[in-house]
Amino acid sequence: MNNTQSPNRRVLGRTTIRLGAIGAAGVMALGLGLTAASGATTGASARQSPRPFTFALKAPANVAACLPHAGGQVTITPGSQNDKMRVSVHGMPRNSGFDLFVIQAPTAPFGVSWYQTDVQTDEDGNGHATVRGIFDVETFSVSPGGTTTFGATHQYHLGLWFNNPDTPFNRGCEPGATAPIVTPFNGEQHAGIQALNTAQFPVDAGPLSHVHR
């Protein structure tokens, strides 16, 4: 048998081997490219999806004494342009109105305060509200001039007020008071006392300061 290969066959064999190596290298490079691109996409997606932040609304001592089960929960979900805030309350007087404010300090005198939403309770004393806005570390108010002037002021706390001054008074939530206490914390500036707040956080580091977009 003649085992001698012709020159043409040897050239053809070497060419086939080179093409095979080039093809394998190309496939490997493509695979690495897709993996890198996938990793970059995953990283970008993770950076663009901050985690929701949940915290409690708690009753001041005078309200806890007359409404021992009063409380609430807030979840803020950051978005690319603004944030979604869902508020729920429980253990409150049934079929009653409340007013939620974003405030500078959780307790009196409260500082710069921004009326945010109403919350209405049902027959069981539960209520819910969902709003959109800037509810994060960038939340602030400023008044360069006009009827009042103040510089950029962050508001990192929440406070919920009884809409009707008679509601807490009739339940004994105002020890020593001979008439309902009236505050300006509703649309008519004729509200009751504060029902819930975020005083478990430091004054200068309220829950909204923990939210980032």
GIFEN-V74112 format. One record per residue. N is the residue number from 1. RES is the residue in one small letter. PSI is psi in radians with two decimals (none if undefined). OMEGA is omega in whole degrees, -180 to 180 (NA if undefined). BURIAL is # if it has 16 or more other C-alpha atoms within 10 Angstrom, else .. Layout:
N	RES	PSI	OMEGA	BURIAL
N	RES	PSI	OMEGA	BURIAL
This chain:
1	m	2.45	-178	.
2	n	1.94	-179	.
3	n	0.10	-178	.
4	t	2.17	178	.
5	q	2.57	178	.
6	s	2.71	178	.
7	p	-0.66	-178	.
8	n	-0.71	180	.
9	r	-0.69	180	.
10	r	-0.74	179	.
11	v	-0.76	180	.
12	l	-0.71	-180	.
13	g	-0.77	179	.
14	r	-0.66	180	.
15	t	-0.72	180	.
16	t	-0.72	180	.
17	i	-0.76	-179	.
18	r	-0.77	-179	.
19	l	-0.67	179	.
20	g	-0.72	179	.
21	a	-0.73	180	.
22	i	-0.74	180	.
23	g	-0.77	-180	.
24	a	-0.71	179	.
25	a	-0.68	179	.
26	g	-0.75	179	.
27	v	-0.73	180	.
28	m	-0.75	180	.
29	a	-0.72	179	.
30	l	-0.74	179	.
31	g	-0.76	179	.
32	l	-0.67	179	.
33	g	-0.76	180	.
34	l	-0.67	179	.
35	t	-0.76	179	.
36	a	-0.74	179	.
37	a	-0.71	179	.
38	s	-0.72	179	.
39	g	-0.70	179	.
40	a	-0.72	180	.
41	t	-0.75	180	.
42	t	-0.73	179	.
43	g	-0.75	180	.
44	a	-0.71	-180	.
45	s	-0.70	180	.
46	a	-0.69	180	.
47	r	-0.50	-176	.
48	q	0.05	-177	.
49	s	1.28	178	.
50	p	2.68	-176	.
51	r	2.55	175	.
52	p	2.69	179	.
53	f	2.18	-177	#
54	t	2.41	179	#
55	f	2.95	-175	#
56	a	2.66	164	#
57	l	2.28	-175	#
58	k	2.63	-178	#
59	a	2.41	171	#
60	p	2.88	-174	#
61	a	-0.73	-177	.
62	n	-0.60	179	#
63	v	-0.66	178	#
64	a	-0.52	-180	#
65	a	-0.61	-178	.
66	c	-0.36	178	#
67	l	1.35	-171	#
68	p	-0.30	-179	.
69	h	0.15	-178	.
70	a	2.39	178	#
71	g	-3.13	-180	#
72	g	3.01	178	#
73	q	2.49	-180	.
74	v	2.36	173	#
75	t	2.15	177	#
76	i	2.14	179	#
77	t	1.94	-178	#
78	p	2.55	175	#
79	g	3.07	-177	#
80	s	-0.55	-179	.
81	q	-0.53	178	.
82	n	-3.05	-175	.
83	d	2.64	175	#
84	k	2.22	179	#
85	m	2.11	177	#
86	r	2.18	-177	#
87	v	2.34	174	#
88	s	2.49	178	#
89	v	2.73	-180	#
90	h	2.84	178	#
91	g	0.37	-178	#
92	m	2.90	174	#
93	p	2.42	-176	#
94	r	2.64	177	.
95	n	0.79	-178	.
96	s	2.66	180	#
97	g	2.56	178	#
98	f	2.78	-178	#
99	d	2.19	-177	#
100	l	2.31	178	#
101	f	2.54	166	#
102	v	2.15	-169	#
103	i	2.78	-179	#
104	q	-0.71	180	#
105	a	2.51	-173	#
106	p	-0.37	-179	#
107	t	2.97	-177	#
108	a	2.41	11	.
109	p	0.15	170	.
110	f	-0.49	179	#
111	g	-2.69	-179	.
112	v	2.22	-172	#
113	s	2.45	-174	#
114	w	2.04	180	#
115	y	2.16	-173	.
116	q	-0.91	-176	#
117	t	2.80	170	#
118	d	2.68	173	#
119	v	2.18	-179	#
120	q	2.26	179	#
121	t	2.76	180	#
122	d	-2.88	-179	#
123	e	-0.42	-179	.
124	d	0.08	-180	.
125	g	0.33	177	#
126	n	2.56	179	#
127	g	2.73	-178	#
128	h	2.65	173	#
129	a	2.54	177	.
130	t	2.26	-179	.
131	v	2.80	176	.
132	r	2.52	180	.
133	g	-2.83	177	.
134	i	1.79	-178	#
135	f	1.09	-175	#
136	d	-2.87	-175	#
137	v	-0.27	180	#
138	e	0.02	-178	.
139	t	2.18	177	#
140	f	2.86	172	#
141	s	2.71	178	.
142	v	2.51	176	.
143	s	1.65	-179	.
144	p	-0.32	-179	.
145	g	-3.08	-178	.
146	g	-2.44	-179	.
147	t	-0.40	176	.
148	t	2.74	-178	.
149	t	2.23	172	.
150	f	2.68	-179	.
151	g	3.14	-180	.
152	a	2.15	-175	.
153	t	2.08	180	.
154	h	2.53	174	#
155	q	1.87	-172	#
156	y	0.10	-177	#
157	h	2.89	175	#
158	l	2.56	175	#
159	g	2.45	179	#
160	l	2.28	-177	#
161	w	2.58	170	#
162	f	2.24	180	#
163	n	-0.64	-178	#
164	n	2.11	-180	#
165	p	-0.45	-178	#
166	d	-0.48	-174	#
167	t	-0.94	179	#
168	p	-0.57	-179	#
169	f	-0.79	-178	#
170	n	-0.32	179	.
171	r	0.08	177	.
172	g	0.45	-178	.
173	c	-0.02	-177	#
174	e	1.27	-176	#
175	p	2.27	177	.
176	g	-0.25	-179	.
177	a	2.39	179	.
178	t	-0.12	177	.
179	a	2.75	180	.
180	p	2.38	176	#
181	i	2.26	-178	#
182	v	2.30	177	#
183	t	2.90	-177	#
184	p	0.31	-169	.
185	f	0.98	165	#
186	n	-3.11	-175	#
187	g	-0.46	-180	.
188	e	0.03	-174	.
189	q	0.68	179	.
190	h	1.22	-176	.
191	a	3.08	175	#
192	g	-2.76	-179	#
193	i	2.97	178	#
194	q	2.36	-179	#
195	a	-0.70	-178	#
196	l	2.70	177	#
197	n	-3.04	-179	#
198	t	0.69	-176	#
199	a	-0.11	176	#
200	q	-0.22	175	.
201	f	2.65	176	.
202	p	2.64	-178	.
203	v	-0.76	-176	#
204	d	0.10	-179	.
205	a	0.96	179	#
206	g	3.02	-174	#
207	p	-0.55	-179	#
208	l	-0.41	179	#
209	s	-0.20	180	#
210	h	-0.01	-178	.
211	v	2.29	-178	#
212	h	2.45	176	#
213	r	none	NA	#
